[in-house]
Amino acid sequence: MSALIETRALMRMDERRHVPLLQPTDFSLNASDRVSITGASGSGKSVFLRALALLDAPTSGQILWNGQPIGNAQIPHYRCHISYLSQRPALLDGTVEDNLRFPFSLKTSRKRSFDLAAVTALLGHAGKAADFLAKRAADLSGGESQVVSLIRTLQLNPEVLLLDEPTAALDPTSSREVEALIDAWFAGDPTRAYLWVSHDLDQARRMSDIHWQMSAGVLSGVTQA
């Protein structure tokens, strides 16, 4: 069976300084994988994740989805199945519910509909009651904002999550809420997988079964729990 995501000699250069940000990297993410990457700041972790999410174009190499190379024509399909979450949530004005309904107004999700029951269940995993939906986005803490951003993503049922230090700016309680949400999402379907970039080695061990290290743009040292 093909990996969900596979990279072949994926590389990214800083074209201005002619410095490699990501050395040629072979990597695979399979269904049911919980994978973490740790490393020092500037080691290339986020560069790799953003390349996988097609937020920054790689300089060379390939990304494959279910064994098929991703060309320009396949990018919309790929983005329907993977979701990228950063440590800086971007919310709209209005209420929490307004933010959660927003994706369904976009062309890519117009065939879907907002599911209040499913969202309420997700809120419960994060320790939030249904009345949380009425809170104003401007009044949310950093942790609450990240919970909303994550639920907004999870309600679309992605197959793969690419998590770029989603709890780096959060307090321990909020971090656990985010972790609980991701655990619940992952447990809901054995075909799902995620790649979690973290600076916290304890969290990486807690939230993954496969652990890689990144140093100077080189991915290495895979270990399994």
N, C-alpha and C positions, 0 to 999 in steps of 0.2 A: 504494500500500500504506500502511496506517495505521501510525503510529509505535507502538512498543511502549508507551511512556509519553508522554503529552502533558499539559501543564498549560495552562489558560486563565485568565489573570488571577488566578492563585493568590496569596493574600495571608494573612499571619498577623499578628495584633496582640497586643501585650501588653495584655490587657484591664484589668489593674490600673492600669497607668501610662498607658494610652491612647496607646501608642507603637507605630508599625509596626515589626515585626521583619523582615518580608518584604514588599516592595512588590509590587503586582500583576505577576505573572511569567508570561510565555508561554515554553514550553520543550518540546522534543521529544527523545526518545531512541529511535533506530531500531535495528533489528537490525544487528549487527556494529559498532556505535558504541563507541569507547573515548573517554569524555568526562571531562575534569577541570574542577574549579572551584577556584580559589585566591582568597585574600583575607585580610585581616588578621583577627585574633581578634575575634569579636563582629560580624563583617560580615554575618552571616546565612547562611553556608554550611551549617552544621549544622541551622539552623532549616528551611532549604529541604529538606535531605535527610530529616529526620525527618518533615516534612509529606508528602513523596513516599512514605515508608514507612508512612504512616498511624499513626505513633507519637504525633504531636500533630495534632489536628484543625485544618485551615485555617479561618481566619475567613470567607473567601469564595473564590470561584473554583471551578474544576473540575479533577479529575484523571481522565484517560481511559486505559484499558488496551485496546490494540488497537482504538482508535477508539470504545470504549463508555464512557460515564461510569460511575464507580464509585459505586454506592449502597450502602447497608448490606447488601443481599442479596449484593452482588458482592465484598465485602471478603474473605471466606475464600478465594474462588477467586484473587483478586489476590495474597494473601499466600502462596499455594502456588507462585507463579511468580516472586516477587521475594524477595530476602533482603537484610537490612540488617546491616552489620558495623561496630561501633564500635571505638574505640581501647582500650576496657577490656573484655577478654574475661571472661566469667563462666563458670567451670567448676564442675562438681560434685565432691564427694569421690569418691575411687576412682582408677582408672587412666585412662590416656588412652583405652584401648579402651572402658571403661565410658562415658566421655563421648561417644565416637563412636557407640556403640550406643543411647544415650539417645533421640535423636529418633524412633527406630522404635518406641518404647513409647507415643508420643503418638498420639492419635486421627487426626490429620491425616496420619500416615505409616505407619499400621499395615498398609496394603496393600503396603508396600515392605519390603525386608529388608536387613539389614546385609551389605555386600559387602566381604569382607576383601581380595580381590584388588584391587578398585578403590581402597580406602583405602591399601593398601600402595603402589600406583602413585603416589597423591597424595603420600604421605610421601616417596617417592623424589624427586619434583620439588622438595621442600623440603630435600633432603639428609639425610633421616632414614631409618634402617634399621628393619626390621620390629620389632626388640626395643624400639623407642620406645613401642610400644603398651602395654608392661607398666609404664612409668614411672608413678609416682603424680602426680596432678595438683598436689598440694601441694608437690612437689619441682621443678616446672617453673619456668624463668625466664620473664620477661615475654614474650620473643620466642617461646619454645616454647609458651606458653599461647595466644598469638595464632595460631600455626600450627595448633594443635588446634582452636581456635574456627573458623578458616577452613575446615579440612577437614571439620569437622562440618557446615558450611553447604554446601560444594561437593558433598559426597556425595549431596545431595538434588537435584542437577541443576537449580538455579534458572535461569531465563532471563535474569534481570537481577540484578546485584549493585549495591547502594547502599553505598558504602564511605566511612565517616566517619572520615577520618584514621587508617586502621588501623595505620600504622607510626609514628605521631607519638611514641610512647614507647619505640621500639625502637632498638637499636644498628644500625649499617650492615649487619652480617651478617644479622641477623634480618629487617631490612627487605627485603633481597634475597631471602630465602627466601619471604617473603610475596608479593613481586612475581613470583617464579618460579611460585608456585602459581596466581596469578591469570592469568598469561600462559598456562599450560598449560590451565587451565579454558577460557579465552577461545578458544584455538586448537582446542578439541575440538568446536566446533559453530558454524557461521557465523551462526546465528540469535541468539546470545547478545550481550549488551551490558552495559556497566557505566558507572557514574558515580562518579568518585573525587574526594572532597573532600580537599584537601591544603594545608598551609601551605608546602610545599617546591616551589618553582617548577621546579627541576631534575627532581624526581620526576614532577611533572605533565607536563612535556614528554616525559619518557621513557616514561610509561605511558599517554599519550593521543594521539589524533589530532585531537581537537577540544578547545579550551581556552577556558573562560569565566572571567571575573573577577566577584567579588562585592564590593560596597562599599555600606555603609549600607542593606543589604537590596535592592539593585538588581543584577540579573544583566545583565552587558553585556560587550562587547568580544570576541566569539567570534573565535577564530583557528583555522586548520587547518594541520596539518603538511604 
